[in-house]
Amino acid sequence: MKEVKKILIVEDDASVRKVLGEQLKNLNTEVFEADNGEDAVDMALEKKPDLIILDVIMPKMHGIEMLRKLEIDPWGRTVPVLLLTNFADDPRVAEAVKQERVDLLSKGETNLHNILSTVKKKLGI
């Protein structure tokens, strides 16, 4: 039996979290959700997901700040991250994407099919 992959969705828009979560569960994954970066750091370090889908602009903690906090942990320096944002031209986003483990999808230029395809590729499923 295949190992169930764990995914953490960090997105302040509840409708985006819901749609993504439902679609990802269809891929035989365990999905966790957080609506802000602060809660997401704790959840990520506790659950150690195989992939984090991360919005950049969120309440309580910016997505890039969350990435920096995760990098304090050895696991957090290696977890694959999919940045999903409307702010792809933000210099902080450009800096984060230089890391091999971080991919970027612009919300305005992508669709659910592309997101799911990228998730499958990153997780090898």
Secondary structure, 3 states (H helix, E strand, C coil): CCCCEEEEEECCCHHHHHHHHHHHHCCCEEEEEECCHHHHHHHHHHHCCCEEEEECCCCCCCHHHHHHHHCCCCCCCCCCEEEEECCCCCHHHHHHHCCCCEEEEEHHHCCHHHHHHHHHHHHCC
